[in-house]
């Protein structure tokens, strides 16, 4: 009898908990429901944290850098990576092992780590000056306080390239430029794709046919020959800013078409809904119906599609710059960093030059996982 009573009490408590949960869900807004489902997607949450870390690098790239990304010093050519060490034995001590340079039998400069000699790493060390939020600063997250140091006394967390430039600092700067291109391209494709898709799906008929045929023409153009032609059309004396703008337009040229088709399909499915008919009967103009009544009902799907397209933007910029068709030095991006690793001999001498490729893979995977999580959370039929 006691066991039966306890079981009955547990069942009643479970029913009360379920009823409270259902009552809470019923009063949630669409945004709250999406956020609740998204939080349950652990992989998407972890990917979101990684994406947030990448975009924090965009803002604080110079603060995170340890050396001037454009500082050239032939004496430290192909310096190997130095890993940060947190302890000296059991004593907390932030340092790296000193690199001792010598010449091999081919008269090439080689470095050997001598962990008996340390290079102390300072937190908030002074270094080169940079602009952050309109302020001129010279503090960096960590580094050596003396910026005018020899190759043996400096720190190069990811090594250096053929010109002796710090790969870690250049990677921080390259992350900013590559992700800014992705964001700008997404902004352009989002506006164009949403507007054309909405007009196509809402009006239908001749307008829909014209827009869809235009999309098919754009998608049928071979991308590589087009990129080759556009790259040849770019003047060689263009500044980094002009080439940045041109590459953004080129990458956005093909990204809007898929979003436009997704938006068109949603509008075709919704234009017969009761709330659309009620808005028409109430005398609302067509622009208000399209952008104030229909568009907000699936903005989460647009966000998910934009997130997935952002990965495409990053890959496109990296590919174009890697092939020499996109950004050119002195611009620093993922593609230009990997461009220096095209030579097999260079990779054999300095395999750490491939590290930017790892960053690209991690970023693209994180964007895809986050986009999948948003898409699943935005699904009205999802649990």
NORLIN-V134568 format. One record per backbone hydrogen bond with DSSP energy under -0.5 kcal/mol. NH is the residue of the N-H (numbers start at 1). CO is the residue of the C=O. Records with the same first field share a line. If there is no record, write none. Layout:
# NORLIN-V134568
NH: CO / CO
This chain:
# NORLIN-V134568
5: 1
6: 2
7: 3
8: 4
9: 5
10: 6
11: 7
12: 8
13: 9
14: 10
15: 11
16: 12
17: 13
18: 14
19: 15
20: 16
21: 17
22: 18
23: 19
24: 20
25: 21
26: 22
27: 23
28: 25
33: 29
34: 30
35: 31
36: 32
37: 33
38: 34
39: 35
40: 36
41: 38
42: 40
45: 41
46: 42
47: 43
48: 44
49: 45
50: 46
51: 47
52: 48
53: 49
54: 50
55: 51
56: 52
57: 53
58: 54
59: 55
60: 56
61: 57
64: 60
65: 61
71: 68
72: 70
73: 163
76: 73
77: 74
78: 161
79: 76
82: 156
85: 95
88: 91
89: 87
90: 88
91: 88
93: 86
95: 85 / 93
96: 119
98: 114 / 117
99: 152
100: 98 / 112
101: 99
102: 110
104: 108
107: 104
110: 102
112: 100
114: 98
115: 113
117: 114
119: 96
120: 118
121: 94
122: 120 / 143
124: 141
125: 122 / 140
127: 138
130: 137
132: 135
135: 132
137: 130 / 135
140: 125
141: 63
143: 122
147: 145
149: 147
153: 150
154: 150
159: 156
160: 79
161: 165
164: 161
167: 159
168: 159
170: 166
171: 167
172: 168
173: 169
174: 170
175: 171
176: 172
177: 173
178: 174
179: 175
180: 176
181: 177
182: 178
183: 179
184: 180
185: 181
186: 182
187: 183
188: 184
189: 185
190: 186
191: 187
192: 188
193: 189
194: 190
195: 191
196: 192
197: 193
198: 194
199: 195
200: 196
201: 197
202: 198
203: 199
204: 199 / 200
207: 204
208: 204
209: 205
210: 206
211: 207
212: 208
213: 209
214: 210
215: 211
216: 212
217: 213
218: 214
219: 215
220: 216
221: 217 / 218
226: 222
227: 223
228: 224
229: 225
230: 226
231: 227
232: 228
233: 229
234: 230
238: 235
243: 239
244: 240
245: 241
246: 242
247: 243
248: 244
249: 245
250: 246
251: 247
252: 248
253: 249 / 250
254: 251
255: 251
256: 252
259: 255
260: 256
261: 257
262: 258
263: 259
264: 260
265: 261
266: 262
267: 263
268: 264
269: 265
270: 266
271: 267
273: 270
277: 273
278: 274
279: 275
280: 276
281: 277
282: 278
283: 280
284: 279
289: 285
290: 286
291: 287
292: 288
293: 288 / 289
294: 289
295: 290
297: 294
298: 295
299: 296
301: 298
302: 298
303: 299
304: 300
305: 301
306: 302
307: 303
308: 304
309: 305
310: 306
311: 307
312: 308
313: 309
314: 310
315: 311
316: 312
317: 313
318: 314
319: 315
320: 316
321: 317
322: 318
323: 319
324: 321
325: 320
326: 320
331: 328
333: 331
334: 174
337: 333
338: 334
339: 335
340: 336 / 337
341: 338
342: 339
347: 343
348: 344
349: 345
350: 346
353: 350
354: 351
355: 352
357: 354
358: 354 / 355
359: 355
360: 356
361: 357
362: 358
363: 359
364: 360
365: 361
366: 362
367: 363
368: 364
369: 365
370: 366
371: 367
372: 368
373: 369
374: 370
375: 371
376: 372
377: 373
378: 374
379: 375 / 376
380: 378
382: 379
